Every structure is written in structure tokens, then in C-alpha cells.
Amino acid sequence: MFRRTFWFTAGAAAGVWATTKVNRKLKRLTPESLAAQAADKAIETGHRLKDFALDVRAGMLQREAELGEALGLEAPADPALPAPRRIAALDQGDHPYPKHSYNRNEDH
């Protein structure tokens, strides 16, 4: 008698367990659940890409500082050197060519 009761209870428990397991799998495969999982993965991937970009940026800044130090670009400007030529190039006062309005629609 106890054997039959034991096996009946074991079978019922196994049936409940299997039914619960199958229902959980079916709920995970609904379109809404799949869309939510995809959205979660996309957000996670976005965070990983952001972290990667920040790491790359930090590495770039560190390497740029190392190169600047190695090449002496970070040193203060020597007053004996001439002024930067860029300022002279931007100054239009002594330009070798006269200033014209370059209108392509003018009659030549």
C-alpha cells in the first residue's frame, strides 16, 4: 500500500515539475519576452561599447602625453624662438595679392 502511495506521489510531483518547467520555457518564447530579452541585450551591449570607448579614449590621452613628453612638445615655449607663423599667415595686412571679391557670377 505504501509503495503505491509513494510512486503515485512521486509521479504527481514529477508531473507538476515537468508542467512548470514547460510553461516557463513557453513564456520565455513569447514575442513580448523575446523583445524584452533583445532590448536588455542591446542596452548591455551599449554599456559595454561605452566603457570600451572610454578606455580607448583614456589610452589615447595617455599615449599622446607620452609622445608629447618624448618629443618635447609639452615643454614651455622658448622666448628666443620666433613667433608662430600661423598668426602672420592669418594677418591680411601684407598679403602679396590684392583682395578681390571672388564672385563667380561676375562678368569677366
C-alpha positions as CSV (number, residue, x, y, z in Angstrom):
1,M,0.0,0.0,0.0
2,F,2.8,2.4,0.9
3,R,4.6,1.6,-2.3
4,R,1.7,2.6,-4.4
5,T,1.2,5.8,-2.5
6,F,4.9,6.6,-2.8
7,W,5.0,6.0,-6.5
8,F,1.7,7.9,-7.0
9,T,3.1,10.9,-5.1
10,A,6.5,10.7,-6.9
11,G,4.6,10.6,-10.3
12,A,2.4,13.5,-9.4
13,A,5.4,15.6,-8.2
14,A,7.3,14.8,-11.4
15,G,4.2,15.8,-13.5
16,V,3.9,19.1,-11.7
17,W,7.6,19.8,-12.0
18,A,7.6,19.0,-15.8
19,T,4.5,21.1,-16.4
20,T,6.0,24.0,-14.5
21,K,9.2,23.7,-16.5
22,V,7.5,23.5,-19.9
23,N,5.3,26.5,-19.0
24,R,8.3,28.6,-18.0
25,K,10.0,27.8,-21.3
26,L,6.9,28.7,-23.3
27,K,6.6,32.0,-21.5
28,R,10.3,32.8,-22.4
29,L,9.5,32.1,-26.1
30,T,6.6,34.6,-26.4
31,P,7.2,37.6,-28.7
32,E,7.0,40.0,-25.8
33,S,9.5,38.1,-23.8
34,L,11.9,37.8,-26.8
35,A,11.6,41.5,-27.4
36,A,12.4,42.3,-23.8
37,Q,15.4,40.0,-23.9
38,A,16.7,41.6,-27.1
39,A,16.2,45.1,-25.6
40,D,18.1,44.1,-22.4
41,K,21.0,42.6,-24.5
42,A,21.1,45.8,-26.6
43,I,21.3,48.0,-23.6
44,E,24.0,45.8,-22.1
45,T,26.0,45.9,-25.4
46,G,25.6,49.7,-25.4
47,H,27.1,50.0,-22.0
48,R,30.0,47.7,-22.9
49,L,30.7,49.8,-26.0
50,K,30.6,53.0,-24.0
51,D,33.1,51.5,-21.5
52,F,35.3,50.4,-24.3
53,A,35.2,53.8,-25.9
54,L,36.1,55.5,-22.6
55,D,39.0,53.0,-22.2
56,V,40.3,53.7,-25.7
57,R,40.0,57.5,-25.1
58,A,41.9,57.2,-21.8
59,G,44.6,55.2,-23.6
60,M,44.8,57.7,-26.4
61,L,45.3,60.6,-24.0
62,Q,47.9,58.7,-22.0
63,R,49.8,57.8,-25.2
64,E,49.5,61.3,-26.5
65,A,51.0,62.6,-23.3
66,E,53.8,60.1,-23.5
67,L,54.6,61.1,-27.1
68,G,54.4,64.8,-26.3
69,E,56.8,64.3,-23.5
70,A,59.2,62.1,-25.6
71,L,59.2,64.7,-28.4
72,G,59.4,67.7,-26.2
73,L,56.1,69.1,-27.3
74,E,54.9,69.7,-23.7
75,A,57.9,71.9,-22.9
76,P,57.3,75.6,-22.3
77,A,57.9,77.9,-25.3
78,D,61.4,79.3,-25.6
79,P,61.3,83.1,-25.9
80,A,64.3,83.0,-28.2
81,L,62.3,81.3,-30.9
82,P,60.4,83.4,-33.5
83,A,56.6,83.9,-33.1
84,P,54.4,81.3,-34.6
85,R,54.0,81.7,-38.3
86,R,50.3,80.9,-38.2
87,I,49.5,84.4,-36.8
88,A,51.4,86.0,-39.6
89,A,49.6,83.8,-42.2
90,L,46.3,84.9,-40.8
91,D,47.2,88.6,-40.9
92,Q,46.0,90.0,-44.2
93,G,47.9,93.3,-43.9
94,D,50.9,92.4,-46.1
95,H,49.3,89.9,-48.4
96,P,51.1,89.7,-51.8
97,Y,47.9,89.6,-53.8
98,P,45.3,92.3,-53.8
99,K,42.0,91.5,-52.1
100,H,39.2,90.8,-54.6
101,S,35.7,89.6,-54.2
102,Y,35.7,86.3,-55.9
103,N,32.2,86.2,-57.3
104,R,31.9,83.5,-59.9
105,N,28.9,85.2,-61.4
106,E,30.7,88.4,-62.3
107,D,31.3,89.3,-66.0
108,H,34.9,88.9,-66.9
